[in-house]
């Protein structure tokens, strides 16, 4: 009977756990490398998505370009004083590029085309603008009102056309163009003319 208990006790003895042979295992190495590769891929995909969709939408340059102006008189000579305004309504700083930026002035003498539209002349000279500004901050407004342009005596209307160039995009920036124009008509009544003193 004692032998029988010894046999039962021996059957209940748990064998020792299998030992792992020491050494390098290629299967474990490739599994770990695959997991690291997946993590790196997800990280780059997230960065790419951020810059191409979220950040480009949030920080896309948004500006308001506007023109106004006055026609002022001294004696019988009239002068156009244009006022170009620029407001950064986006969330990013925008660099201003002078190459391609400026405004042109066209005049009309009252001649009309066959369609009944005023015929414009001039516009050969491009006036520079925002020379003192290399960039514009978010929420910032700037303006340019630094020149008085003499008008011909027979001028009945003035058209000012402005063009602004700024880089857009990431990582390869391309130049975007903002355009704006306005038509101003000279006033002939003396009480409404602004006199240059």
SVG drawing of the C-alpha trace seen along z (x, -y; Angstrom):
<svg xmlns="http://www.w3.org/2000/svg" viewBox="-23 -127 46 129">
<polyline fill="none" stroke="black" stroke-width="0.4" points="0.0,0.0 2.9,-2.3 4.2,-1.6 0.8,-2.6 0.9,-6.0 4.4,-6.6 3.2,-6.0 0.3,-8.4 2.5,-11.0 5.0,-10.6 2.1,-11.1 1.2,-14.4 4.7,-15.8 4.7,-18.6 7.5,-18.3 9.8,-21.3 9.0,-24.0 10.7,-23.7 13.8,-25.8 14.4,-28.1 17.7,-27.4 20.0,-30.4 20.9,-32.0 19.5,-34.3 16.1,-33.6 15.3,-35.1 11.6,-34.7 11.4,-36.9 13.7,-39.5 11.5,-39.8 8.3,-40.0 9.8,-42.9 11.1,-44.6 7.6,-44.3 6.0,-45.9 8.5,-48.8 7.9,-49.3 4.2,-49.5 4.6,-52.1 6.9,-54.2 4.5,-54.0 1.6,-55.1 3.6,-58.0 4.6,-59.2 1.0,-58.8 -0.2,-60.9 2.3,-63.6 1.5,-63.7 -2.2,-63.9 -1.7,-66.7 0.4,-68.9 -1.7,-68.1 -5.2,-68.4 -5.5,-69.9 -2.6,-72.3 -3.0,-73.4 -6.6,-74.2 -6.1,-76.0 -3.0,-77.9 -3.9,-78.5 -3.1,-82.2 -6.3,-84.3 -6.0,-87.9 -8.3,-90.8 -6.9,-93.2 -8.8,-96.4 -8.5,-99.7 -10.0,-103.1 -8.8,-106.5 -9.4,-110.2 -9.2,-112.6 -7.8,-115.8 -7.3,-119.1 -4.8,-122.0 -5.8,-124.9 -6.8,-123.2 -4.6,-120.1 -6.2,-116.9 -4.4,-114.1 -5.3,-110.6 -4.3,-109.5 -4.9,-105.7 -5.1,-103.8 -4.3,-100.1 -5.3,-98.1 -4.3,-94.5 -5.6,-92.5 -4.4,-89.0 -7.6,-87.2 -5.9,-83.8 -3.9,-82.1 -0.4,-82.2 2.2,-84.8 2.4,-85.5 5.5,-86.6 5.0,-89.3 6.8,-89.1 7.7,-92.3 8.2,-90.6 4.8,-90.8 3.3,-93.0 2.1,-96.5 -0.7,-98.6 -1.5,-100.3 -3.6,-103.3 -5.8,-103.6 -7.7,-106.7 -10.8,-107.2 -11.5,-110.4 -15.2,-109.7 -14.7,-107.7 -16.8,-104.6 -16.5,-101.3 -19.2,-99.8 -20.5,-98.0 -21.0,-101.3 -18.2,-100.7 -15.5,-103.3 -12.2,-102.9 -9.3,-102.9 -5.7,-104.1 -2.5,-104.1 -1.4,-101.4 2.1,-101.3 3.7,-102.1 3.5,-99.8 3.6,-101.5 5.2,-99.6 3.4,-99.0 4.1,-97.6 7.9,-98.1 8.3,-98.5 6.6,-95.2 8.3,-91.9 5.5,-89.9 2.1,-90.4 1.1,-88.8 -2.3,-87.1 -4.9,-89.7 -2.7,-92.6 -3.9,-95.3 -1.5,-97.5 -2.1,-100.2 -0.2,-102.0 -1.0,-105.7 2.2,-107.2 1.8,-108.8 -0.2,-111.4 -0.6,-110.7 -1.4,-113.6 -4.4,-113.0 -5.0,-114.4 -7.4,-117.4 -9.9,-115.5 -10.1,-112.5 -13.6,-111.5 -12.8,-108.3 -9.8,-106.4 -9.4,-102.7 -6.9,-101.4 -5.8,-97.7 -3.7,-96.1 -2.0,-92.8 -0.3,-91.1 1.9,-88.0 2.5,-85.7 3.8,-82.1 1.3,-79.4 1.6,-75.7 3.7,-73.1 6.3,-71.7 6.6,-73.1 5.4,-76.6 3.9,-78.2 3.0,-81.8 -0.6,-82.8 -2.0,-86.1 -4.6,-88.4 -6.2,-90.9 -8.5,-93.9 -9.7,-96.9 -11.8,-100.0 -13.2,-102.7 -13.2,-106.3 -14.8,-109.3 -13.5,-112.9 -15.7,-115.3 -16.1,-118.7 -17.9,-120.7 -15.5,-122.9 -17.1,-122.3 -16.5,-118.5 -12.9,-118.7 -10.2,-118.1 -7.5,-120.7 -3.8,-119.9 -2.3,-122.6"/>
</svg>
